[in-house]
């Protein structure tokens, strides 16, 4: 499956997170873990590609993100939890619609390695302005909080996101992607 993901996000303070967590307390929490992959010399990053396996309690998905002028083009494939664990363990990725753009970039799939993981506890809900996600993330001894809004229309979505932040007295704080925040904790070569 392929789709364009347009989202707006902000980091949250612990206090801001707690206030929003109360607001969305009726939404069940879901735990998901992202396992990130790249080559030893970061060929995916050099080609502006990001590859992850996201696991849930009963299922998983393989995702490749490619930045666009607006948003990210996402390629997704559903995986069984067993298949996801095997891919995480072995790093042997099949050729499919998710991995084909990696091959097209001239990157050898057999060179992909697991970089590590990030675990998110998420409350996700469709509200009138889009799909909102309230995240508590853990990676490399770090805990951070984030709010994301996924929308269909970039300009309306940005205005709606800013209005939501204002309504709930949230100060906007630039949020790099989860992968970028995780990658910043990796040892520098």
N, C-alpha and C positions, 0 to 999 in steps of 0.2 A: 504494500500500500504506500502511496506517495501523496503528501499534502504539504501546503505552505503553512508554516506555523508563524503567526504574528503574535508576539507577546510583549508585554511591558512588565517590568519588575522593579522592586526596590528591596534593599536590605532593611531589616527591622531591628529596632532595639528590643531587648527582652521585654520591656514594659509594653511597647507597641504590639509585640507578638501576643502577649497575654491578653490584652484588650481585644484583639481580633479573634483570638482563640475562644474567648467567651462568646463573642458575637456569632461564631460558627460552631459552637459546642454541640448543636443538633446534628452536625455532619460527622459521620463516623471517620475515625482516623484510619489511614492505610499506611503500612510500612513498605517502603520500596528501597532496593539497593541498586545503585548504578555501578557497574563494573566498566572501567574505561580502558581502551586499548589504543596502542600506537606502536610504531617500530622503535627500535633502540635509538635511532637518529631522528625521531619525530617527523617522519615523512607525512603522516596524516596532517599534523599541525601545519607543516610547510605548505600543504595543498589546501589549507583551510577546511579540512574535513574533520569530523569528530564521530567516533564509533563507540557505542556502548551497548551493554546488555543490561536491561533493567529487570530485576526479579521482584515478584510479589509472593505472597504466601502460597499460591496455587498455580501461578503461571509466570511467563516471562516474555520479553520482546527484545528483538535486535533492532537498533536504530542507528542510522547514519544521518548526520546533519550537515548540510551544505549552505553556508550563508548566501543570501540574496541581497539585492538592493534594499528590499523591505522583507524582514523576517528570515526564516530558515526553511529550505526545502528539506523535508524529512522523508526518509525511506524507512518503513517499518515492516517487520515480519514477526508474527507471533511464534513463540517457542514454548515447548513444554518445559516445565521446571527441570526435568531430567536432562533434556537437550542443552538447556542453558548452562547447567552445572558442568556438563561435558565440555562445552565450548570454553567456558571460563577456565577449566582445568587444563585443557589441551591447547587452546588457541588455534585449533584447526577449523577455520571458517569455510563453509560451503560457498560455492559461487551461486549467487541468487540476485534478486533485484536490489538488495541492500548492499551487497559487496561488489556488484559490477562497477559502480562508479569509482571504487577504490582501484580496481584493476584498470579501468579506463585512464586513471591518473598515473599509471605505470608503477603502482605499488604492489609488491609481492605479498599476497595474503599470508604466506607461511612465515613472514617476518613480523607479524603482529604479535605483540606481547601484552599481558595484563599489566597495567600501571598501578592499579589499586582500586579502591571503591569508596563510595560516599553513600551513607544511608539517610533517608528522608522519612520523617513521619509527616504525612500530608493530610490536610482536610481540603477536599476539592468539591466545588459546587457550581452549578450553572446558575448565574444570577442574570438580571436583566441586561447588564452591560457586557457579559461574556462569561467564560469559564475561569473562575477564580480559584487559586490554590494558595493555601497557607502552609508554609513548610518550616520544619525544624530539621536542620541538617547536621550530621556528624561525619567528620573526616579528619584523619591525621591529628588527633587530640584537639580538634577545633569543633565548636558548636556555633552555628549561626542560624539566623532566622530570615525568612524571605517571603515576600508576597508577589505572586505572579497573576497577570490577567491575560488570558488568550482571547484574541478577538478576530473577526473576519475583515474589518475595515480599519486600516492603520491610523488614519487621521482621527476618525471618530473614536476609535479605541484609546488613543493617547489622551484625548480630551476627557473621556469617561474615566480613565485611570487617574488622571490628575484630580478630577472632581471627587472621586472616591477617597483619595488620600486626604484631600482637604476636609471632606465631611467627617472622616474619622481621626482627624488631627494627627496624620502620619507625615513625618518629614521625609521627603524623597532622599534616598541615599543610593547612588549608583551601584548596581549589582552586576558584576561580571557573571558569566555563565557558571553553573555548578562545576563544569569541567575545568574552566579557567581557575576558579578558586581552589579546586582540588589540586590542579597541576602546579599552582604556585607553592605548594608544600613539598613538591618532589625535590630531591637533591639536584643541585645544578652541576652539570658536567664541566 
